[in-house]
Amino acid sequence: MATVLIRRRFPRLSRVTTFLTTAKCKAESGSNKSKQKEENPETPNSRPESTATIQLLDPSDYRVLYNPSAYAKSRAASQQSAARSCSQALTADSTSTGTSRVQHTFTTTSAQALPPVRNGLPKPKQRLKQTIPARLSAAQTKKEEAEMEKAEMHDSKEDPRMFQQGRPEYRSLSYDKFEPIETLPSAEGDSILHSIPVSKGSHSPATVADYFCKLSRLPVEQHAELMVDHRFNTLCCCAIENIQSFSTSELIDVLKACVRLVVPPTHPLLNACESEFCRRVWDMNLDQLLLVADCWRCLGRSVPSYLSILFSYANMHWKELTLPQFVQLVYIIGEGRKSPADLMQKLEGVILKYLDSCTLEEVGAICLGLFKSISGISDHVMRKIADRVSLEMEDMGTYALVNVLKMLRYTRMDHLPLLRKLGKVVPARIPTTNIQGIMHITLSCSSLHYYDEGILAAVATSLPSKVTYCRSKDAAKFLWSFGCLDYEPPNEEEFYSSLIEQMFRKRHEFEKFPEHLLTGLLGLAFVKRFPEELIDYALRDEFVHKVRGSKYELGKDLFTLGKSVEIECPGYQGSHLSPQLYEEMTEMVLNFAEREIYVRPEIVEALSLLKSMLGGPEYVKNHMILPHTRSSDLEVHLAMDGHPIPFNSSDTVADKKLKDIGVSLTDDLMAQLIKGKSNSQSPTEVETEAAAPRQEWNKAPTPCTSFLGGPSITDTRLQVTTPSGSCPGASPSLVPLQQPQGVRLAIQVSNRNHYCYSSKRLLGLHCLKRRQLQQLGYVVVELPFWEWFPLLKRTRLEKLSYLHYKVFNPMLLSRAG
């Protein structure tokens, strides 16, 4: 028996667990290949048992090295599944999509394979002979697994088309794969093929079209053989040569036959058909045009020219659209990923016209089409859609509901009745919803900053058993969403461990989609989890080069991740970003701040009043202490006797720029500040207030009561050493001052977008920022928007009184002392 100490660092650095695993194995005889078996209490097994115990330690340097190449794949099982033979897993297709489970191999001094996290550590059990009930249980397990696999399957072609089953009118507008067709006997098919070479060129277009229709009714298993039959190719050539002789209905029949036969999208016959349909568009009716477009979608053929002409036709006849024609048109627009702006403006009116008459599945199809085509839609129309869905959500299918949430997310629509109804309806559906649907529900909540513990808890409970169905995108979005909302589920270790391990399994996908790795790692950083091997991979020069070449702007994400690791992981020994990249990103962020952040009226007003109260511009600085967190701070230094300390004498140029800026606080501006906008903009009208700064409140503070609520203060002493995680290029403010005692205040002028919707729950990025400020020795003092914004229209004395209490808070100074 061999005893191996396996050191494993869980993703959260502050929580470290050591597994003491005792294992012994015996190879099975009579085989040239070594076979491993997972424990199954209902299956005989001749080899000794593996046993394991957990010993909790608190070392400072334990770490786990993941080795994705050592992972072996097997079929996914539900949470209740018993473990199966590893020999089956090792022979499974390594390229299977979404149906693999991975054994976890950790690189240690003596590498051992740990059981999957979701099943826990194996316990010693007595092997029993398989009984009839056991075999029945195994059969039931397989049935459950099959049902789970079926539930997780997502057909990106067929699922969006389910709305077409709701009305008989769609039969003339779309290709119906469920239409009953009488199978053609093989003998009759051979007879047709036999006659083609004999009478080549003598068949009429009607006969050729009839041949295509009949051959498409051959048994499905014969279609592949038919496609390589030279006689069928002769028939195709005959159709191409006489393409203009076909009537429109005959040509449509040929195209529908091609769909049934699954003709390759690049086939010469389809090239000829596309050209001919483009030529005939203006001689066809809308039903025919939509049917042909639907066939192209079923064939997987991109036809931008045809769609462009179709949209031009629809733009001229949009007032004549029936409800099914309209929904089918929006579906085609979405599948073509093309959004003609002039047509979409007209279709908004059609949405309102037919909204109450649409089925709920059609409402979902409309939203999906708009979402896929990246079509803008007015708040008024989106709110009308949300109004209806919120009233009938219980009767709406989950797929259609998810499509509505996608559009709600895209338009940034904070529709509270829908969101509240979502919290009542969705949690019970989560266990039976496929992983992509769950991801979109979760992402919608985080994108809208909507925190619903019931939804998040249901997701966290169901996810570990489904995690192997996650793509890298899904895993990343889950991590981002939970981190963004700063939610730690009851099963947080199981939840985060399973997702991080899935990120390792899907690491090959990051070559093509680097944004998914950064998305996931940032979500983890928000909740103070830093998987070192993934971070090292993300910060390597090769990956950074790939990120910089992405179509997305990912530089700021790299910046946030890199700096966060340096501040929060002083023992990290992996890759780092280059000083040049830090300098570039810092300059970009600060330039944006100069244009959009520093000039916000709530910040300008606070800065002006603090200068007056403290004695001048040298006592306060408006800047980004941590540029990678992308929000500003008003920095103030206080001595231990409560007097302000001048420190901003070197920033005279910046002070001159901001010194005489004043903002006219109109009623409209106040309404925007208090109600908030997701895409808030900087004020455009600025007035000059030539008033020299006056020292109005520079004496030692006196005790006073809380103004509009208690302070938001976390005490940290000034005299701290520079963290070992500090790096070149850091802001000068990151280096503590050399006064013997004192406090540095980082005053946060928050706004609505720093918090979850309609709550005082801080979002993940701002939790990260405040945590890092405290780690660097700052005291975080907040001017929360629900207190500060209403004060902006109050008297100067009231605002000064409020700021005086926040800055010279007795509790703060007593703690500092």
N, C-alpha and C positions, 0 to 999 in steps of 0.2 A: 504494500500500500504506500502510495506516495502522497506527501502533503505539500501543497503548493500555496503560497501566499500571493493572492492576486490583489493588486492595488488598483482601485478604481476611483477616479474622481468624478463624482456626479457633476452635471453641467453647472450647477450653482457652486461657485468657488468656495463659498462659505460653508458648504455642506459636503463633507468628505466621508465616504464609507469604504471600509476594507472588507472584502470577501475572503473568508478562510474556507477554501474548498478542498475537501478530501475526496479523491476519486480514484477508482481503479477500473481498468478495462481488460477484457479478454477477447482476442480476435476469434471470429467464428471459423470453424474448420470447414474444409471442402470447398474453398473459394479462392480464386486468384486475386480477388480485390478485397481490401479491408472494408468492412461494413460497420456503421455505427447505428445504434437505435436509440431513439428517445424513449423515455419511460411511458409505458401504457399499462395500467393495472389490469387490463382485461386481455392482454396479449402475452402468451408465454415468452419468456426470455431466459436464455441459459446463462447470460453473463451476470456478474455481480452488479449490485446497485451502486449508483453514484449518490453520495450524500453531501450535504452542504449546510454550513451554519454561517450566520452573519455576526461579525464582531464589529461594533462601532468604535472607531478610534478618532482622534482629532490631530492628525499630523499636519504639517504645514506644506509639505512638498509632494504629496502623493498625486499622481496623474495617471491617466489611462491613455494608451495609444491605440487608436482604432486601425484596423487593417481591413479595409473593404474588400480587398482581393481575396481574403480568406473566407469571405461569407459564402455559404452554400445556400442555394434557394430550394424552397419546397412550396407546396400548395398552402394557401392561406386558410386559416381556420377561424371559427367564431370563438368567442371568449369561453364558451362552455365545452369546446372541443378537447378531447383527450389527445395527448401527444402521440404522433405516429412514428413509424420507422424512418430513420434518417437515410436509409438506403434508397427509399423512394425519393427523398428530397434531392439526393445527389444525382439521381438520374433524370430529374425534371428538366424541362427545357429552360435554359438560363435566360432566354430572351423572351419568355412569356410575359405578357403585359398584365400587370395588376393582380396576378394570382400567385405571387411568390412570397414565401416567408424566408427570413434570413436568420441563420444561426449567428450568434454574436461571438466573434473571436477577438480577444483583446491581447495585444502584444505586451507581454511581461517578460520577466526573467525566464519563466517557463510558461510558454503560451498554453492557455487552456481555453476550451470553448465553453462559454457560459450559456445556460438555457435562455430562451427568449424572455425579455423583461416582462411581457404581459402575462406569461404563465407563472412567473415567480421562480424561486429556486426549488428544485425537485426535493421531495421528502422520501425517505426510505419507505418502501411498501412491500408487502408480501406478494409475490407473483402467484397468481391462481390460474388454474386451467380455464380456458375459455368455455363458458357455458352458453346455453341458448339465449338467456337474457342478455349476456354480454354481446353476443353476435347481433341481437336485435338493437342493442344500444349503439353498436358500431354502425349499423345500417342507418339508424336515426341520425347519428352524427354526420354521416356522409350526405344524408338528405338535407340537413341543416346547412352544411357547407355549400351544397349545390344551390340552395335557395339564396344563400348569401352572395355567392358569385353572380347569380342571375341578377340580384338586386343591385350589385355594384357595376354591372355592365352598362355602359353609356354609348349609344349609337348616335354619333353626331349628325348623321344624315337623317335618320328616321325619327328620333325623338322630337325635333322641332316641327315635324309634319303631323303630329297627332291631332292637331286642331282640325285637320281636313276630314276627320272621321265624324265630325259633329253635324255636318249638313250635307244633304245629297247634292247640293249645287256644286260642291267642290269636285265632283266626278268629271265635270266638263272643263275644269280649270287646272286639274293636276293629274299626275300619273298615280293610279291607284294600284299599289302592289298587292292589295288584298282582294282585288277583283277576281272572282272565281273564273278560271279558264280551263276548258276541257283539254286534257293532255292529248297530244297527237301521237298515234301509234308509231313506233319506230319504222315499221314497214312503209307507212305512208310518207314519212320523212325521207327514207331512202329512195322512194319513187320520185319525189320532187327533185332531189339532188341528181338522180340519174338522168332526168329529162333536161337539166340545164345545159350540159355541154352539147347535147344533140341539137337543141334548137336555139343556140346562142344567137342573140340579136333579134330573134323573131317574137319574143314575148312583149306584150303590151305593158305599159306602166301599171295598169290595174292588176295584171297577172303577177308582175314582179312584186308589187306590194302585197298581194295575197300570199305569195310564196314566203315572204319575210314573216308575215303574221303567223302562218302555219308552222314554219320552222321554229319560231320563238316559243311554240307550245310543246316542243319536244321535252322529254324529261330533263330536269335540271342537270343531272349527271352527264348528259350527252352534249351540253352546251360547249364545254371546253374542246371536245373533239370536233364539234362542228366548226368552231372558229378557225381551225387549222386545215379544214377540208378544202382542197383546191376548187371543188365545185361550188362551195359557198363563196369563195373569193371571186369566182366567175360571176356569180349572181350579184355581188357587190359592184363589180366593174360594170355590169350591165346597167345597174341603177345609176352609177355615177355618170355614165355616158349619156343617159336619157333623163337626167335630173330635172331639166326644165320642162319635160313633158308630163311630169306627174301633176295631178291636181293637188291643191293644198291639203285636203283631207287624206289623200293617198300618201303624201310625203310625211304627214304627221303619223300615219299608221306605221310607216317604215321606221320612224324615229322611236316610237313606242316599242316596236319589236326589238330595236337595238338595246333599249333599256332592259327588256326581259332577258336578252341574251348576254347582257353585261359586256357589250362591245367596248374595247379599250378606248379611252377618250381621245387618243390621237389617231384613230383609224381613219384612213382616207375617205371612207364613206361619210363619216361625220364632218370632215372638212367640207365636203361638197354640200352636205345638208345645211351647214351653218351659213355658207355663202348664199345659198338659194333662199333660205328663210330671211336673211337680211335684205335680200332684193325684194321680197314679197311683203314685208311688214305692213306697208300702207294699204295692201289689198286684203289684209286679214282682219278678223274682228278681235276684240280684246280677249274673249275666252280662248281663242286659238293661240294668241300671243302668249298668254299666261301659261297655257298648257305646254307649249314648246319650251318656254323658259324653265318650267318645272322639270321637263325631261332632261334638259341640259344639266340641271342640278343633280338629278338622279344618276346621270352618267359621270358626274365629277369633272365635267369639261368647263373650262373658263371661257366665257363668250362675251367679253366686254363690248364688242361692237354691236352685237345683237341687243344686249341690255341697254346700251345707250339709245338705240333707236326705239326700243320698247318704252323707255322712260319719256322720250320726246312725245311719243304717241299718247301716253298716259297724261302728260302735261297739258295736252290739247283737249282731252276728253275726261278730265278729272271730275267734273260735275256729274258725269253719267255713271260713275262707278257704283255698282251695287255693293252691299256689305261683303259678300264672299269675294268679289273681285278686289275690293279694297284690301282686305286682310291678306289675300294671296299675293297682291302686289307688294305689300310691306314685307311679307316673308321673302319674296324674291329680292327685294332691295337689300335685306339683311344678309341673305346667303351670298349675294354678289359683292358684299362689303363696299357698296357704292351708294353714295348719298347725294343725289342731285338737289342742290340747295333750293332752287326755285320750285321744284315739285314738292319738296318736303314742307315748305311753307303752306302750300295749298292743302296738303294732306292733313295738317293740323285741324283744319276746319272739318274735314271728313271724319276725323277721330271723334270730335265732339258730336257730330251728326249721328254717328252709329254707336257711340259708347254704351248707351243703355240697352241697345239691342244685341250687343255682342255676347256670346257665351264667355264664361270666365277663361276657358282655354284660348279663345280668340284674343281676349285682352292680353294674356300672357304672350301669345304669338306676336301681337303688335309691339309689345315692349321689347321682345327679343330682336325683332327686325330693326327697331330703332337703335337698340344698343349695339348690334353687330355692325351697323352701317355708320356708327358714330354720328348719328343725326341729332342735332340740337332740337330741343323741344321746349316750349315756353313753360314757365312755372305754372301758369293757369291750367294748361292741358294736363301736365303731370299731376297736379293736385286733384283734378277731376278724376283721373284714373285711380289715384290713391284713395280718394273718397269712396269709390265704388268697391275697391278691393277690401278696404277696412270693414265694410259692412257685410261682405259675403266671404270672408277668408275661410271660414270653416268648410265651405262647399267647394273651395278651389283646390285643384290638384297641386301637389308640391312643386312639380316641374314648372307649371305656369306661375306659381307664386315666386319661385326663385327668379324667373325672368322679369317679373315686376320689380323685384328687389335690385336686380342689375341696373335697371333704368333709373330707379330711385337713387341708387348710388352714383350713377353717372351724372344726374342732374343736381346732386347734392340737396335733395329735397328732404327737409326735416318735417315729415308728416307724423305728428305725435300720435293721432288715433290709430294709424296703421302700425306704428312701431309698438304701441301698447298691445294691440290685438295680436301682433306677432309673438309677443312674450307669452300669450295665453295659448296660442294654437301650435306653435312650432316645437316646443320642447318634447311633446309626446310623439311627434313625427320623426325626430332625429334618429332613433334606432333603426328605422326602416328606410331612411333616406340614403342615397348613395353618397360616396365621399365627396364628389364634386359639388353636389347640391349642398351638403353641409358646409363645405368651404365657402361657397357663395353667400350662404346665410350669415356665416361668421364674419366674412369680409365686409358685407353690407353693414353690419352692426359697427365694426371698427371704423369704416370709412365715414359713416355718419356720426361717429363718436357717441354711439348709443350703447349704454351699458345696461344689460339685462342679465342678471345673475342666473336666472332660470334657464335661459338659452345657452349661456356659456357653460353652465354646469352640465347640462344635457350633452353638449358637444364633447366636453372633457371626459365624461363617463363613457361615451360610445366610441371615441376615437381610437384608443389603444387596440381594440379588437379589429379595427378596420385599417390600421395605419399602413399595412403593406399594399393597400390599394392606392395610396397617395402617390401622385407624381411629385417631382421636386417643387413644382408650382404650388400644389396643394399644401405640402408640408410647410413651405415658406410662408404662405398666406395665413395658415393657422398660427404659426409662431408670431408673425407680425401682429395679427389681430389681438391675440391674448396679451402680447406685450404692450401694444398701443393702448388697450383699455386697462392695463395694469391689473389684470385678473389672475390670481393664483388659485387654481381649482383644488378641491380637497385631495385629489389624487395627483398632485402636481409632479411628484417625482416620476411616477409611471407615465404621466402625460408627456412631460418634457423629454424623458429618456427615450420613449418610443419614437417621438418625432425627430430627435437628434440622430438616432440610429437610422431612421429612414432617410434623412439627409445624406448620411454616409453611403447608404445603398444606392442612392440616386446621384452620387457625385459626378458620374459620367455625364449627366444632363447639364451640369453647370458649364461644360465646354460650349454648349450651344445657347444656354440661357443663364449667363452669369448673374443677371439681376436677381434670380431666385435665391442664390446663396446669400447675397447681401441683404435681401429682404428678411430672410430667416435669421441671420446673425444679428441684425439690428433689433428685431423683435426680442431675441434672447437678451441682448444687452440692456434693453429697457427694464427687464426684470432681474438684472444682475446675474446673468448666466453667460459664461464665456467658454464654449468648447474649444480648447486650444488648438487641436489639430485642424479643425475647419477654419479657424481664424488664421492660422499659419498659411493654409492653402489660399485663403482669400487675399492675404497681404503680400503674396509672392509677386515678383516682378512680372512673371508670365501671365498670371491671372489679372493683375492690374492693367497690363497692356490690352488684354481681351476686354476688360471693362471699359477702358477708354475708347475702344473701337465700337462699343455697343450703340445701337440707335437710341438708347435711353440715356439721360443725363444721370450718371451714377457716381460722378466724382464726389459730390457732397456726401453720399452714403459712405463711400470709402473713408472720407475725412472724418465723419462722425464715429465710424467703427474704429479706425486707427487710433484716434485721440482717446476714445473711451478705454481702449485696452491699455494704453500707456498710463492713464490715471488710475484705473481700477485694478489692474493686474500687474503690480510691481515685480512679481516673480516670473512674468512671461518671458520666454527665451526664443520665441519664434520670429518670423519675418516682421518687418516694419515698413511703413510707407517711407518714401524718400523725402528728405527735407524740401526738395524742389516742389513736390506735389503738395506738401503741406502749405508752402508759401503761396502757391498758385490758388489753392482752394480758399485760404484765408483771405487773400486779396479779393477774390470773387464774392465771398460772403460779406465782407466789410463794405464793398462797393454797393451791394444790394441793400445793406443796412442803412447806408447814407441816404439812399434814394427812398426807401420804403418803410423803414422801421424807426429810425431816430426822429423822424419828422411827424410821427403820429401825435395827434393833439394831446392824448392823455399822458404821453411821455414828455412832450415839450412843456406842458403845464407843470408836471411834477418837478422837472429839472429846474425850471425858472423859480419856483417857490423854494426849492431846497437851496438854491444859490442865495436867495434873500435870507432865508432862515439861518443858514450856517455861516454866512459872512462873505461869500464870494465864490467865483468859479473854481478857485483852487481847492475847494472843499468837497467837490462832487464831480464825478465824471460819468458821462453818458457813453457807454461803449459795450462791446461784447467781451466779457471776461473769458468766456469759453466760446470762441467763434464756431466751433463744430456743433454747438447746440442750437444755433441759428436764431437766437433771440437776445435782446439787449438787457443790460443791467445799469442801474444807477449806483455807482460805487461811492461809499462814504467810509471814512476812517474816523474812529473815535478813540480817545485816550481813556484810561480806566477811570478818570474822574468825570467822564462824560463830555469833555470838551472835544469839538471836532479837530482833526489834525489836517493841515493842508498837505496835499500830495500831488495835485494836478497842475503844478506850475509849468511843466514841460509841454502841456497840451494846449498852449495858447492859440495855436492856429485853428484847431478844432473848435475851441471855445468861441472864437470870433465868428465862426460860421453859424453857431447856434445861439449866440448871445442875444441877438435882437429879434429872434423869431417869436412871433406870437400867433395864436390861432383864434379865429373868430368862432366861438362856440354857438352856432345857430341851432334852432330847434331840429332841423333836419339832421344835422351832424350828431346831435345828442341822441336822436332816435336810432341812428345807425350804430352808435357806440353801445347803447344799452341793449338793443335787440340783437345786434351783431349780424355779420354777413360772413359766409364761409370764405368768400373770395374778397375779403376786405381790402380796400385800396387806400393809399395815402391821400391826405387832403390836398385839394388842388388850389384852394384859395388861402393864401397866407398874408397876414397883415403884420406891419412892423410896429413894435412897441418899444420906443426908445426910452427905456427906464434903466438907470444905473442900478446895479445890484446893491441892496441894502441889508445890513446885518440886523435882522429883526428878531432873531431868537438864538443868540450865540452864548447864552448863559447856561450854567449847569442846569440840568433838568430837574423839575420838581414832580413829585408823584401826581398822577392824574388818572382819571377813570378811562376805561376803554371807550373809544369813539366809534360808533356804528359797528360794534362787535369786537371781539378779542383779537389780539395780534397773532400773526402767523409767523412765529420766530423759532428758530432752532439754534441753540447756542453752540459756538465753537470758538475756542481761544485763538488769538492772533499768533501767539508765539508757537508756530509749528515749523517743522523742517520740510524742505522741499521733497515731495514724494519721489521715490526712485523711478516712478513711471513717467516723470516729466521728460519732455523731449525737446530737441532744438526746434525753434520756430514757435514755441508757446508764447502766449501773450505775456508781456512784462508783468501783468497783474497776477500771474500765477506764482510769482516769487514773493513770499511773505515779506512785509516790511521789517526793518531792523529795530523798531521801537521795542523797549523791554516789555511793555504790556500794552494791550489795546485790542480793539475788535475791528474787523473789516466787514462792513455791511454790503451785501449784494441785494439791492432793493429791486424787487420784481414788480413791474407794472403789468399785471396780467390782463388778459382779455378772454372773451368767451371761448375762443378756439384753443385755449390751453387746457380746457376741461371737457369732460364728457358732457353730452347734451343734457341740458336742464338739470345739472347737478354741480356739486362742488368737488367732484372726483377728478384729480389731476391726471392728465394723459401721460403715457409712458415716456415720451421724449422729455417732458418737463420734470417728471420724477427723476429721470437720469441726470438732467442738468443740476437739479438741486442737490442730489446725492453727491455729485462730483464737486460742486461748489463747497459743500460741507467738508468733503474729504481734503480739499485744498486749503481749508482754514477759514472759510467765509461763514458769516452768519447770514442766513437767508431771511429777508424781511419782505413780506408781500403786501402790495397794495391791491387787494382783490378787486376785480372789476365790479362786483356787486356792491362794494363800498365806495370805490374811488370814482367811478363813472357818474353816479348821481351827484357827487360832490362838485363835479366840474361846473355845474350851474349855480352853485352856492357862493357865498361871500368868500372873499380872500381870507378873512380871519378864520372862518370855519375850516378852510382847506389847510391853512398853516397849523391850526390846532391839531388837526388830524395827523399831519406829517410829523409834528413835534412829538406826539405820542408814539408814533411808529418808530421814529429814529431814536428818541431818548426814553425808550420804554424801561421802567424801573426793573422789571424782571430780567431784561437783557443785561443791564449793567450789574445787577446783583450776581447773576450767574458768571459774568465775565470777571467779577471781582473775586 
